[in-house]
Amino acid sequence: MSEKDILHHYLDEARETLRWKLDGLSEYDVRRPLTPHGTNLLGLVKHLSGCEMGYFGAVFGRPFPDPPAWLSSDVPDADMWATPDESRECIVDLYRRACAHADETIRTRDLDAVGEVPPWPPERRRVTLHQILVHMIAETSRHAGHADIVRELVDGSTGRLPGERQTADPAYWSRLHRCIEDSARRFR
């Protein structure tokens, strides 16, 4: 595999993990905020849709066709949650299309292809496809980690990829939790 193929593989793996975290959950469970800042599964997918569109689109002269209105919205954090009129299917489809658009950029550009990220500080605006691939692997993996924790809060399931779901006996997890809590309490 080439270096670009390796980077693309890790990005795809993180994308797959993120999409999988929605599987089997109700509309409520994919939307409900489970942290004080509102982190929710569908919002993470929506946010990364915008990242894929921007970093692999406009940055390299390939704007995403028909970008959603929320990308230029004045609503704070409009990309981090789904409104009632945005269906799960719509957001997941947008993510798939954004990733496909990004994949075309990755396929057709060399790693040293140059782009520009206007919102970044002037000294960092000029980027290469290699930099953006690494950036998006980190960004997607970070949010896939958030999704893993949120999914565990929803129904207790964990795992990195489909088929790797960790489902130990609930009594085991309870014992482990107590053990960790007891250890932490020593430092109160």
Buried (B, 14 or more C-beta within 10 A) or exposed (E): EEEBEEBBEBBBBBBBBBBBBBEEBEEEBBBBEBEEEEBBBBBBBBBBBBBBBBBBBBBBEBEBEEBBEBEEEEEEEBBBBBEEEBEBEEBBEBBBBBBEBBBEBBEEBEBEBEBEBEEEEEEEEEBBBBBBBBBBBEBBBEBBBBBBBBBBEBEEBBBBEEEEEEEEEEEEBEEEEEEEEEEEEEEE
